[in-house]
C-alpha cells in the first residue's frame, strides 16, 4: 500500500514541477515573441489594387447577370 501511495505522490510532485517549469517558460518566452515587429506581407498599394480588382470583379459579375437577364427577357418578349 505504501508503494502505491509513494508512486501517486511522486506522480503528483512531478506534475507540479512540470506545471511550474511550463509557467516559467511561458513567462520567459512570451516577451521575446511580443517584441518581434510584424512586417506587412503586402504594401498598401498592393492591398488597394487587390481591393479594387475584387470590387471590379463583383461589378463585372453583376453586369453580366444583368445583361443575361435582359437578354432572356428580350427573347421571351419576342415570342
Secondary structure, DSSP 4 states (H G I P E B T S, - for coil): -HHHHHHHHHHHHHHHHHHHHHHHHHHHHHHHHHTSPPPPSS-HHHHHHHHHHHHHHHHHHHHHHHHHHHHHHHHHHH-
